[in-house]
Amino acid sequence: MEKHENLRLPLQQESMRAHSEGRFSAGLLWGILISIPLWISLLGWIISFTR
């Protein structure tokens, strides 16, 4: 019984860490995807304003 308890604990921590890493990379990806059109529109606005 004690061996089973020891095996179960690191596995749970590993899956928790992998899940948080996945969520972080997904958030980073969404952040980049959202910011690209914002930067393009900001750049276009500055260019049109300086002309």
Secondary structure, 3 states (H helix, E strand, C coil): CHHHHHHHHHHHHHHHHHHHHHHHHHHHHHHHHHHHHHHHHHHHHHHHHHC
